[in-house]
Amino acid sequence: MTLNLRGIIPPMITPLTEDYKLDETGLKVLIEHLISGGVHGIFLLGSNGEGPSLSNTIRKELITKACEYIDKRVPVLVGITDTSFDGSIEIAEHSKTAGADAVVIAPPYYFPISDAEMDEYLNTLIPKLPLPFLLYNMPSCTKMNLSLETVKKGKELGALGVKDSSGNLDYLNSLIDAFSDSPEFAVIAGAEGFLPATIERGGHGAVAGGANIFPRLFVDLYDAALAKEEDKIVELLKKVNHINDTIYSVGKTPSRITKGIKCGVSVLGICDDYMAMPLHRFGAVERDKVKCHIENFKKESMAEL
């Protein structure tokens, strides 16, 4: 199966109830919010989806319900990375049964591993996967930055592309350049502010957490980058950077971006912002700040959400 992975693919938050169950109503509203905003795919169980913190029961329920609600309107990608090899296979197989389109593989977290060990991991895992796969570079959470040679190895084994969340533009550019002769191999930015530069250099899109809140903003920026509309790119990128300077900067914890995104979605009335342990949602003071930022953002700079 070949997927055309392009555009804006939000790493969807996972709506939860106060007792840490899946919020099915919130999930349905969130999916409609994303799809009506024009997104080109949805990524489940990524970092902003709190995938590593959820039980397999909730992960499977989320995958099943999300695939049902999305109903093939956009591709569904599922993060399967786990400390357990068998756990990754289990979620991959469930994703296939539920109707997902691809899985996403990052290095297993907890133990630091070498490039050779990662290559062997891919050699063992990939033949067992029931779906196409995307590589995911997330060194801040996995203790490993995928080498260019490992990404090339993944491509040889059938990878659809790679998502880079290193935050290193030089590294991202090296990926784009390395695969410039293989336009079917998607190179996707994880850092939202890199989107225009990614498209200009020949990359393919962004897995943008902020698209959970303002999907249309990121879709419009992607479209403007494709069309090389420089004035519009400058205007829209300023808005994206403003999100980073405001909503993502509330609080002092390393988890503030994930908390800010989930809080922002809650402020819009889409779903609640309960989080899986060990994270906790913002308190009243931080929530009021996020609410204020969003209200000001909507008044000052958004013609359409």
Secondary structure, 3 states (H helix, E strand, C coil): CCCCCCEECCECCCCECCCCCECHHHHHHHHHHHHHCCCCCEEECCCCCCHHHCCHHHHHHHHHHHHHHHCCCCCEEEECCCCCHHHHHHHHHHHHHHCCCEEEECCCCCCCCCHHHHHHHHHHHHHHCCCCEEEEECHHHHCCCCCHHHHHHHHHCCCCEEEECCCCHHHHHHHHHHCCCCCCCEEEECCHHHHHHHHHHCCCEECCHHHHCCHHHHHHHHHHHHHCCHHHHHHHHHHHHHHHHCHHHCCCCCCHHHHHHHHHHHHCCCCCCCCCCCCCCCCHHHHHHHHHHHHHHHHHHCCCC
